[in-house]
């Protein structure tokens, strides 16, 4: 499959069907939640690999996380060969994604929730 995440979330074939959606180095978390949460089914999870500023990104994304149906945990991880701290942001989807998300035409990046 070759499709952008923000487009896939609007297609019936991919909307709310995945148990797990994972991203690394895609976008800041406020944008990423709108790209990925529509792909996860209710009770599924979204995991984003982030650098040291994970807590700050999660704070900036809080409005979008709450709006798109979810519950968040941040787990610190040690990556072999790296001295810097990394984090996994785990968002459990607890309710359906409301229409019209994800918004099209780059709105998630231009005007994050």
C-alpha positions as CSV (number, residue, x, y, z in Angstrom):
1,X,0.0,0.0,0.0
2,X,1.3,3.4,-0.9
3,X,-0.8,6.2,0.6
4,X,-0.2,9.1,3.0
5,X,-1.5,8.5,6.5
6,X,-3.7,11.6,6.4
7,X,-5.3,10.3,3.2
8,X,-5.6,6.7,4.4
9,X,-7.6,7.8,7.5
10,X,-10.4,9.1,5.2
11,X,-10.6,5.8,3.2
12,X,-13.1,3.2,4.5
13,X,-10.5,0.4,3.9
14,X,-8.2,1.9,6.5
15,X,-10.4,4.0,8.8
16,X,-10.4,2.6,12.3
17,X,-9.2,-0.9,11.3
18,X,-5.7,-1.3,12.8
19,X,-4.9,-2.7,16.2
20,X,-1.5,-0.9,16.3
21,X,-0.2,2.1,14.3
22,X,3.4,3.1,14.7
23,X,5.3,6.2,13.6
24,X,8.9,7.4,13.8
25,X,10.1,10.8,12.6
26,X,6.9,11.6,10.8
27,X,5.6,14.9,12.3
28,X,5.2,16.7,15.6
29,X,2.8,15.0,17.9
30,X,-0.1,17.6,17.5
31,X,-0.1,16.8,13.8
32,X,0.6,13.1,14.2
33,X,-2.4,12.4,16.4
34,X,-4.7,13.5,13.6
35,X,-2.8,11.5,11.0
36,X,-2.7,8.2,13.0
37,X,-5.7,8.0,15.5
38,X,-8.2,7.7,12.6
39,X,-6.3,4.6,11.4
40,X,-6.5,2.8,14.8
41,X,-9.6,1.0,15.8
42,X,-11.4,1.6,19.1
43,X,-9.3,-0.3,21.7
44,X,-6.2,-0.1,19.4
45,X,-3.0,1.9,20.0
46,X,-0.9,4.5,18.4
47,X,2.8,4.5,19.3
48,X,5.2,7.3,18.4
49,X,8.9,7.2,18.9
50,X,10.1,10.6,20.1
51,X,13.3,12.3,21.4
52,X,13.8,14.1,24.7
53,X,10.9,16.6,24.3
54,X,8.2,13.9,24.4
55,X,6.4,15.4,27.4
56,X,6.3,18.9,25.9
57,X,5.0,17.4,22.6
58,X,2.3,15.5,24.5
59,X,1.2,18.7,26.2
60,X,0.9,20.5,22.9
61,X,-1.0,17.6,21.5
62,X,-3.4,17.2,24.5
63,X,-6.4,18.9,22.9
64,X,-6.1,16.7,19.7
65,X,-5.6,13.6,21.8
66,X,-8.7,14.3,23.9
67,X,-10.8,15.3,20.8
68,X,-9.9,12.2,18.8
69,X,-10.7,9.7,21.5
70,X,-7.8,8.6,23.8
71,X,-5.6,8.1,26.7
72,X,-1.9,8.7,26.8
73,X,1.2,7.2,28.5
74,X,4.9,8.1,28.0
75,X,7.5,5.4,28.4
76,X,11.2,6.3,28.6
77,X,13.4,3.9,26.7
78,X,17.1,3.3,26.5
79,X,18.3,2.7,22.9
80,X,21.6,0.8,22.7
81,X,24.3,3.0,21.2
82,X,22.5,6.2,22.0
83,X,23.3,8.3,25.1
84,X,20.2,10.5,24.6
85,X,16.9,9.6,26.2
86,X,14.1,8.4,23.9
87,X,10.4,8.0,24.6
88,X,7.6,6.0,23.3
89,X,4.3,7.9,23.4
90,X,1.5,5.3,23.6
91,X,-2.0,6.5,22.9
92,X,-4.8,4.0,23.5
93,X,-7.9,4.8,21.5
94,X,-11.0,4.6,23.7
95,X,-13.7,6.1,21.4
96,X,-14.4,6.5,17.7
97,X,-12.8,9.2,15.7
98,X,-15.4,11.9,14.9
99,X,-16.1,13.1,11.4
100,X,-14.4,14.9,9.6
101,X,-11.0,13.6,10.9
102,X,-8.5,13.5,9.5
103,X,-9.0,16.8,7.8
104,X,-7.6,16.9,4.3
105,X,-5.5,19.4,2.4
106,X,-2.6,19.6,4.9
107,X,-4.8,21.2,7.6
108,X,-3.4,18.9,10.4
109,X,0.1,20.2,9.7
110,X,-0.9,23.9,9.0
111,X,-3.4,24.2,11.9
112,X,-2.9,21.3,14.4
113,X,-5.8,20.6,16.8
